[in-house]
Amino acid sequence: MAVSFDLFETLVTAEKPEDPAAAVARALAARGVAVPDDWETRYARAHVDAPEGVEVALDEHVCAALLSAAESTQSEAAIDREGVREAVVAAFDPVVETRPDAREAVDAVRERGHRVAICSNCSVPGLVERTLARSRLEAEQFDAVVTSVDCGWRKPAAEIFLETAERLSVDPSALVHVGDDPRTDGGVERVGGTAIGLWETPLADLPARLDPEASDR
């Protein structure tokens, strides 16, 4: 058996911009990127035709939104993609708090000899890693970090859980995934794995749920 944890609202809370479109616009303008007057509308519209379950990186979405502006004379080659990426990263610069019992829950899983991963939906490049670095969690607690922006698939898609199982060197049916959202985190059941939801099992009770006999000794 191996265990993966959702990150946001499971192990940590991370402050998000109240108005993501405005935050991105400010970060773009600070880097000299012209933002159309109807940016809020363009930001809210889908511009990349992706199959269901495929993750579109937020910087790709922002580039496509900029190119969609009718008044823009920029060609795709003229878009400063690195600048856009930097702006997106800067716009999502979270204040992070580690949830009670999170570190202890991860440690308890490792102490039982199970391999551990993060399996998180996140469209912002590097945000998961930056969030972990600002939390009370340690990178050494995890054998793998799998994010939707890197693997290309969002939970509940089976593909992200398959990659997590592969990174942990277990059969997908042996993967236990812990999360706070039954719709997304429950997707592990599509590959034969087991979902443990915080709505029924708080982090403090996770060791007993994984190994009830040991918890009684």
N, C-alpha and C positions, 0 to 999 in steps of 0.2 A: 504494500500500500504506500502511496505518496499523497501529500496534501498540498493543495494550492489555495491561496487566499486572494480574494478580491482586495483591492487597496483602499479606494475611496469609500468612506462611510462604513468600512469594515475594520480596517486596521488604523486608519487615520481619518481626520476631517481636514479639508483643505479649502481655504477661503477662495471663492471664485469671484470674478468681476461681476458687479450687479448688472452691468450692460456690456456684454462681451463685444458687441459690434463697435461700440464707442471706444472701448479700451484698445481694440485692435486699430481703429482709425487713428487714435492719438499716437500709438506706437509707430504706425506707418508714417504719419506726418513728421514725427521726430526724426525719421530717417530719410526725409526728403521725398517720400512717395506721395504723389498726388492722389487724393481720395475724392471720388465723385460726390456730388451733393446728395444724391439719393443712396448713400452707402448703406444705411440701415436696411433698406428694402433689398438691395443687392446681396448683402451679407446673409439675409434670411432665406434667400432663394437657393435652391440646389442648382449647381452649375456643372457638376461632374456626374455623368451617367454611369452609376456603379450598380452592379448586381446586389440583390438583397444580402445583407450580412457583411458586405465588403466595407472596410474602413477607408474613408477618404481623409487623408491627413489635412489638418486645418490650414496649413500653409498652402497646400494645393488648392483648397477651396477658396482661399483669399486671393491667390493669383488668378484663378478663373473668374472670380467676382470683379476684380480690377479690369480684366480683359473684356468683360461683358459690357462695360460702360460705353454707350454709343458715342459719347463725346470724347472718349479716349482715342488718341492717335497712336498709342503705344502698340507695337507688335509684340507677339509672344516673346521674341528674342530680346526685346527691350526691357522686359520685366526683370527687375533685380530680385531673383528668386532667393538668394541668400539674405538680402535685406528684408524680404517679406518673412522669411523663416525667423530671423532675429526679432522682428516686430511681434510675431505671434508668440514666441517664447517669452518676450518681455511683457506682453499683455496678460499672460497667465503666470504671474509670479506669486505663488500662494503663501499665505501664513498657514503653517501646518501644526496641527495638534495630534498627538498620538492618542488613540482611544484607550480608555481604561482596560487593562487586562490584555492588550494587544501583544506587547512584547512577551509577556508571560505565556500566552497561548502558543505563540510561535516556538518559544523555548521548550514548552512541554511536548509539542509534537516532535521536535528534534530529539529530545531526551528519550522518546519511545522508539528511536531508530528510524523514523520516517524521513524521507527526503521532502523538501519544502520549496514551494515556488510562489511567486506573485503571478496572478493571471488577471490582468486589468484592462478594461476598456479605457482608452484615452486617445484623443485625436491630436493632441499637442506633442510634437517631438520633444523627447527628453523630460517631459513633465513628471512622469512616474519616477524616474531616477532622481530628479531634483527634489521631489517630495520625500522620497525615502531618505535622502541625505539630510533633510531638515527635521526628520522625525527622531524618535527615540529608538527606532529600529536600526539594526545594523545590516549592512549588505552581506556580511558573513553568515547571517541567519538563513539566507536563501540560496538554494542550489541553482535557481534559475529565475529570471524575471521575463515574463512574456507579456507584451503589450499589443493592443490591437493596431496601433500606429506602426509598429515594427513588423508584425506578422501579416497584417493586411485584412484581418477578419475580426469582427466584433462579436462578443458574447451576445446572444446565445448560440452563435454559429458553431457547428461541431468542430470546424477547422482549428479554432484557437485552443480548444481543449485537447485536440489531438496533438498539436504542437507542444502543449504543456506536458502532456504525458510522455511524449518523446524526449523532451528535454530532461525529464526526471527519470528516464529509463524504466518506465513501467507500462504495462498494458493499460489502455484507456479505461478498462473496466475496474482497474485498481486505483483510479484517481478519485480522491475525495476533494470536493471544492467547497470552500467556506465563503459565504457572501451575504449581502443584505437585501438583494433584489431577486425575488423568485422568478421573474421573467427572464432576466439575463443570466444570473448565476445558476439557475436551474437547468441551463442548457447542457451542463455536464452530463445529464441523464441521456442526452442524445447519443453519447458515445459509450453508454453503459456504465458511467461513473456514478458517484453518489454525491448529492447536494446536501449540505448542512447549512440551514439558514439561521441568521441571527434572530429572526422573528420567532424562532422556537428554541434555539440553543444559543444563549449568550456566550461570549468568548470565554468567560470564567468556567463555563460548564463543558467546554470543548474536550478537555482531556478525558473526562468521564464518558463522554459520548463516543470517543474513539476507542477507549480501552476501559470499559466499565469494571472488569474484574480487577485491574491494577488499581483503580481508584478506591476500591474497597479494602485494599491491603494496608 
